[in-house]
Each structure stands twice: as structure tokens, then as C-alpha cells.
Amino acid sequence: MTVPNLNPTEFSALIIGIATFIFIMLLPALIEIKKPKDAGPRIIENSNIIPQINEKPLFNMDDEQHFDKKLTQKVAEILSLLHNLEV
């Protein structure tokens, strides 16, 4: 692999071009650092987040989970039929 032989004008143009490209790519970040559009995180006053965590649920989900015996038998029959199918 050979390195191209650049004269001083081409070399300086290459360096200036690379520096300009990097500056243009970083320009939005630099502007945002100087003059941010957002004031940043703020404390939300009168927040009810913490009391809501300590509240109990309205109903117990474990008590609500029951399955109908007929539905369970129907599902078992369908699954047994699927096992016997051949493609």
C-alpha cells in the first residue's frame, strides 16, 4: 500500500476540509451546550406519586383467577385432537 504524494496545497486543503467537516458535525452539540433549549430536570411540586405507591389494589387478582370446568375440558379435548393430527 502506497501513500499518495501530496503537495503542500493539497495537504492543507485536506486538513482544512477534515477540520471543517468535524466542526460542522459537532456544531449542533456545541450550540446546545452554549444555549440549551430545555432547562433540564425540574422538581415536580404537589406530586402524588409517592402516596399512590402505598395504596392497596382494589381487588385481589389471585381470587379472580378461576377457570370454568367445561372450558378446561373443551381445551383439553382440542389439544388431544391436535396431537393426533398428521400433515
Helices and strands as residue ranges (DSSP letters): H 8-34, H 49-53, H 61-64, H 69-84
